[in-house]
Structures are given as C-alpha cells and as structure tokens.
Amino acid sequence: MDSFSTVIRTASHEQHTEAETSTFMSDLLGGRLGLDAYARYTEQLWFVYEALETGAERLASDPAAGPFIRPELFRLASLERDLAHLRGPEWRSGLSALPATRAYADRVRECAQEWPAGYVAHHYTRYLGDLSGGQLIRAKAEKTWGFARKGDGVRFYVFEEISNPAAFKRSYRELLDAVHADDLEKQRIVAECKRAFALNTAVFRALGEEFPLSA
C-alpha cells in the first residue's frame, strides 16, 4: 500500500502541473513580462502567507497540524523584505488582493481556524512547492531582473534555516505519513490539496488577465 505522502503527491499531480504551466507563470519565467508583474505576484503571495502564518503558533499543540508548524519555513518576513525592495518602504499602502487571492487566503484561514487537518493540505502544497519549484523561479528572477543572488527581491525563495532541503523534504514526507488522521480524514486532506492547487491556479489565471501579453 502506498504511503500517504505518495498518495497526496500522485492525487494532486494533475493540478500541480496545471499550476506550474499556467500562461502567467510561463510568461513570467520566460522573461516576457516586466518587473511589475513579478511584484504583483509577490503581493498576492503575501496575502496567502499572511493567512498561513498568522496564528500558526495556535496550531502548534494540535495533533494533526502541530508537527508541521516549523518556524524555519515561515516566509512572511522574507516576503515583506522583498516587497519593500520591489515597491519601496510604503509598499503596504498599495497592497491589494485579487478576488482569486482573497478566496484562496480566506480558505486557508478557515482551515487554520476550523479544520487543522485541512490546514495541513495547504501547508504541504505551499511550502513543499516553495522548497522545490520555487528555486527555479528564484534563479530566473535573479537572471531576468538582476537581483543579487539570494538577496532582496528573491528572499521569499531562500530558506536560510534549512541547510539541506532534500533531507528536510524527506522528513516532511515522514510527517505526512504519520499524520494524525483516520482514512476518511486522509481522503478529505487529499481533496483539500486538490482544492489548494485549484485556488492557486485561479490566482495565476487572474494575474494572466491583469498582465496579458500584447499580441
């Protein structure tokens, strides 16, 4: 029988690919969009991580979500440094969430408050994705817009407290395999993973509408 981490990865593979191959992301990574599009994307991430991390400590004692609350993963402070670099010191005053981003952040917050096992699904799709595919985005962004390597503008993608990402991802998958949930709850977590990817893809779609490539 497959381990739970394998079940999750396999079940969400299709949505994962769809999110990764969105036209907005392809255009952004292909250098076809300007720095403004990258900054706008970074702003949307702020809303999602604000929902993930504000009050995360409250979940530390929860049997399902508790083992996943790892401060070395937290991204909000890095995002805020990136936004100050991209938008200037007054970045907060111009911050606005797309409706798709608001829907995503609201769902994360709802799970954090009412269904910690569902929060695990969002935690997994975000942080494990950042540790993996996020590194490709960082390298492309440094090259396209001339950010200092692992410096301001791409700090979101730099996990300074995780010296061995491969080992960390292995230990994370072990946490998933040992998650405090029965079979029915695990099925619900898998369904929430799919929902997380769909919410993320909707944000990409909205960004694509805001930054269409001129024909």
N, C-alpha and C positions, 0 to 999 in steps of 0.2 A: 504493500500500500504506500502511495506517495506521501511524503511529509507535507505538513500544512504549508510550509513556505513554498514548496514546489507547486502545490495546488493553487495557491494565490498567484504565483508568477505565471503559471500556464493559463489560468482562467482570465487573467487581465491582459494577456499578451496582445490580443487584437486591439483593445482600446489604447494600450501603451504605444503601439506602432502608429495608430491614428494620431495620437497626441504629438508624437515625435516628428511625424511627417506633415504636420499642418503647413499650409502655404505660408502663413506668417512666419513660422519658425524657419522654414526653408529659405524664405526671402531674407530674413534677418541674418541667418548664419552664412548665407551666400553673399553677404555684403551689399545686397540690393536695396536695403532700407537704411535710413540715416540714424544718427545717434539718438535723435528724438524718439524713434520707435523703440530703441533699446531702453531708454529712460522710462518710457511709458510702461513697458513690460515690467521693468523693475518696480515701478509704483504699484502695479497690480499684485506683484508678489508680496509687497509689504502688507497688504490687507489680508492675504491668506495666512501669512506667518504671524501676524498680529493675533489672528483668531486661534492659530495652533498653539502659540506660546504664552499668551496672556492667561494666567490662571492655570498653566500646565502643572505647577507645583501642587495644586489642589488634587491632581490626579495621581500624585506620587504614591499614595497609600492604596490606590485602587488595585484589586487583584489582577484585573485584565490589563489596564493601561499602565500601571505603576512601573513595571520593569522597563518600559520604553521611554520613560521621561529621563533623558540623558542630556544634561546641560551642555555637553561638548557638541551637541548637534545644533543648539539654538542658533538661529540665523538673524533674528530681528536687529540686533546691534550692528551686525555687518551690513545689513540692508540699509540701515539708516546712514551709515558712513558712505555707502555707495550713492545714496540719493543726495546727500549733501555735496558730494563731488559732482554728480550729474546735473543737479538742479540748483545748487547754491544753498547757502545757510538757511534761506527761508523756504526750503522745499516743502515743509508741512502745509504751508498756506495754499499751495497749488495742487495738493494731493486730491485726486478724485478716483473713485472706483467705478469701473464699468458695471452696468447691471449684472452681467455674467459673473464678474468678480465678486460682487456683493452676494449673489446667490451662493457662490462657492464658499465664501468666508462664513456666511450665515449657517450653512450646513455643517461646516467644521465646528463652529461654536456650539451648535445644537447638540452634536455628538459629544463634544467635550463636557457639556453640562448634563446631558440626559442619558447618554449611552456610551460609556467609556470604551467598550469593545469596538464600537463603530469608529471611535476616535483613532484606534489603532490602525484601522484601514487607511485613514487619511495620513497618519504619521508615516506609515510604510510607503505610500505612493509618493509622498513629497521627499522625505529625507533620503531614502534609498536611491531615488531618482537623481537627487542633487549630487550625491556621492558618486554616481555613475555617469550618466549623460551630461550632468552639469559641467563636468570637466572639459568636455568638448566645447560647450558654449563659452566657457572662460577663455580657452585658447583662441577661439575665433574672435571673441570680443577684443582681446588684447591685440591681436593682429590687425583687425579691421579699424579700431578706433584709437589704437596706440596707447592703451592703458599700460601702466607699469605692471610687470609680471606679478600676479597675485596681489596687486595694490588696489588703491581706491578706484572704484568703478566695477571691480570684479570680486570684491571681498566676500560677497554672498556665496561664491563658489569655492572659497578657500576654508577648509576645515582645519584650523591651526592646531586644534587639540586632538586631532585624530592622525597619528603618525603613520598608521598602517591601514588604509581604507579597506583593503581586501580582507584583512583579519577582522576588522570591525563589522564588515558586511556579513561575514561568516557568523560572528557572534550574534548579530541582529537576527539572522535567519534561525538560529538556535532558539532565540527568544520567541520568535513566531511559532516554531514547532512546539514550544512548551506553553503557548498562550493559555490562560485560564478561561477556557470556554468549552462547552459541550459541542457535539457535532452540528446541532441545529444552529447554534450561535456562530460556529465557524462558517457555515454556509451564508449566514447573514453578513459576516465580515467580508467574505469574498464578494458578495453582491455590492457591498458598500465600496469596495475597492474599484469595482467597475464604475460605480457612480462617481467616485472621485476622479477617475480618468475622464469621464464624460464631462464633468464640471470644468475640468482643466482645459479640455478641448474646446468647450464653449467660449472660454476666455480667449484662446488663440483665434477662434473664429471672429470674435468681436474686435480683437486687435487687427485682424486682417482687413476688416471692414473699415476700420479707422485709418489704416495705412495701406490703401490699395496701391499696387504698383501701377504707375501710369502705363497704359498700353503702348 
